[in-house]
Amino acid sequence: MTRVISCNTNGIRSAASKGFFDWLQREQADVVCIQETKAQRHQLTDPQFHPAGYHCYYNDAVKPGYSGTALYSRVKPQGVSCALGWDPADSEGRYLQADFRGGEGQARRQQGGCDVRQPDPQLCLPAVHDGERP
């Protein structure tokens, strides 16, 4: 059985300082969908933000310190998408989808009362791919 966790970190760097990654290791999830990372990729160079054993993907908001999503997966996804094709979702980094054989996982943060329509998302070319930096 696949274990999937979804959580709102309200700032991944703050969550890290409060033991988030220790908790994550204990949980042994296969897929982790994270909302409200509130960080840019260049601020996540510490190895803790790329946990061993996971393929890591981030989708940042254009505005620093705002919104953002991440997805960690033990199995490498067949594809990763990070765009719905409409703002403000795209510019706020509110959508990240990983496609797996037999299903998909999404890290999505949407405003309350928002009508979400999902056109075919564009393929994401993340700056962080499998824990490697360009």
C-alpha positions as CSV (number, residue, x, y, z in Angstrom):
1,M,0.0,0.0,0.0
2,T,1.2,3.5,-0.9
3,R,1.4,5.9,2.0
4,V,0.7,9.5,1.0
5,I,0.9,12.5,3.4
6,S,-0.3,16.0,2.6
7,C,0.6,18.9,4.9
8,N,0.7,22.7,5.1
9,T,4.1,23.6,6.6
10,N,3.4,27.4,6.8
11,G,7.0,27.9,5.8
12,I,9.2,24.9,5.1
13,R,12.3,26.5,6.7
14,S,10.4,27.3,9.9
15,A,9.0,23.7,9.9
16,A,12.5,22.3,9.4
17,S,13.7,24.2,12.5
18,K,10.8,22.6,14.5
19,G,11.6,19.0,13.5
20,F,9.6,18.5,10.3
21,F,12.2,16.4,8.6
22,D,12.8,14.2,11.7
23,W,9.0,13.7,11.7
24,L,9.0,13.0,8.0
25,Q,11.6,10.2,8.4
26,R,9.6,8.6,11.1
27,E,6.5,8.6,9.0
28,Q,8.1,6.7,6.2
29,A,5.7,8.1,3.6
30,D,6.0,7.2,-0.1
31,V,4.7,10.5,-1.3
32,V,4.6,13.8,0.6
33,C,2.7,16.8,-0.8
34,I,3.6,20.1,0.9
35,Q,1.8,23.4,0.7
36,E,2.9,26.8,1.8
37,T,6.7,26.3,1.5
38,K,7.2,30.1,1.5
39,A,10.7,29.8,0.1
40,Q,12.6,30.0,-3.1
41,R,14.7,27.1,-4.4
42,H,17.9,29.1,-3.9
43,Q,17.1,29.3,-0.2
44,L,16.8,25.5,0.1
45,T,20.4,24.4,-0.5
46,D,20.7,22.6,2.8
47,P,20.5,18.8,2.3
48,Q,17.6,18.6,4.7
49,F,15.4,20.1,2.0
50,H,16.3,17.2,-0.2
51,P,15.7,14.2,2.0
52,A,17.6,11.1,1.3
53,G,15.6,8.5,-0.5
54,Y,13.2,11.0,-2.1
55,H,12.9,12.6,-5.5
56,C,12.2,16.3,-4.6
57,Y,10.3,18.9,-6.6
58,Y,9.5,22.5,-5.7
59,N,7.2,25.0,-7.3
60,D,7.9,28.5,-6.0
61,A,5.8,31.6,-6.0
62,V,7.1,34.5,-8.0
63,K,6.8,36.7,-4.8
64,P,9.5,35.7,-2.3
65,G,8.3,34.2,1.0
66,Y,4.9,33.5,-0.3
67,S,2.9,30.4,-1.0
68,G,4.7,27.6,-2.9
69,T,4.4,23.8,-3.1
70,A,6.7,20.8,-2.9
71,L,6.4,17.1,-3.6
72,Y,8.7,14.4,-2.4
73,S,8.4,10.9,-3.8
74,R,10.3,7.7,-3.1
75,V,9.5,6.5,-6.7
76,K,10.6,8.7,-9.6
77,P,7.4,10.1,-11.2
78,Q,6.8,9.5,-14.9
79,G,6.2,13.3,-15.3
80,V,5.9,16.4,-13.2
81,S,3.6,19.4,-13.9
82,C,3.6,22.7,-12.2
83,A,1.2,24.9,-14.2
84,L,-2.5,25.0,-14.6
85,G,-2.4,27.8,-17.2
86,W,-4.0,30.5,-15.2
87,D,-3.1,33.0,-12.6
88,P,-2.9,33.5,-9.7
89,A,-2.4,29.8,-9.2
90,D,0.7,29.6,-11.5
91,S,2.5,32.8,-10.3
92,E,1.8,31.8,-6.7
93,G,3.3,28.3,-7.1
94,R,0.1,26.7,-5.9
95,Y,0.1,23.6,-8.0
96,L,2.5,20.7,-8.4
97,Q,1.5,17.3,-9.8
98,A,3.5,14.1,-10.2
99,D,2.2,11.4,-12.5
100,F,2.8,7.8,-11.5
101,R,1.9,4.5,-13.1
102,G,-1.7,3.9,-11.9
103,G,-2.3,7.4,-10.5
104,E,-1.0,10.8,-9.6
105,G,-0.2,12.9,-6.6
106,Q,-0.8,16.6,-6.2
107,A,0.5,19.3,-3.9
108,R,-2.1,22.0,-4.4
109,R,-3.0,25.0,-2.3
110,Q,-6.1,26.9,-3.2
111,Q,-8.0,29.8,-1.7
112,G,-11.2,28.9,0.0
113,G,-14.1,29.3,-2.4
114,C,-11.9,29.2,-5.4
115,D,-13.3,27.5,-8.5
116,V,-10.5,25.3,-9.8
117,R,-10.5,24.3,-13.4
118,Q,-7.7,22.1,-14.6
119,P,-6.7,22.6,-18.2
120,D,-3.9,20.4,-19.5
121,P,-1.0,21.5,-17.4
122,Q,2.4,22.3,-19.1
123,L,5.3,20.1,-18.3
124,C,7.4,21.5,-15.5
125,L,11.2,21.9,-15.8
126,P,12.0,22.3,-12.1
127,A,15.3,23.8,-11.0
128,V,15.4,21.0,-8.4
129,H,15.2,17.6,-10.0
130,D,16.0,14.5,-8.1
131,G,17.9,16.6,-5.5
132,E,20.3,17.9,-8.1
133,R,21.0,21.5,-8.8
134,P,21.8,22.8,-12.3
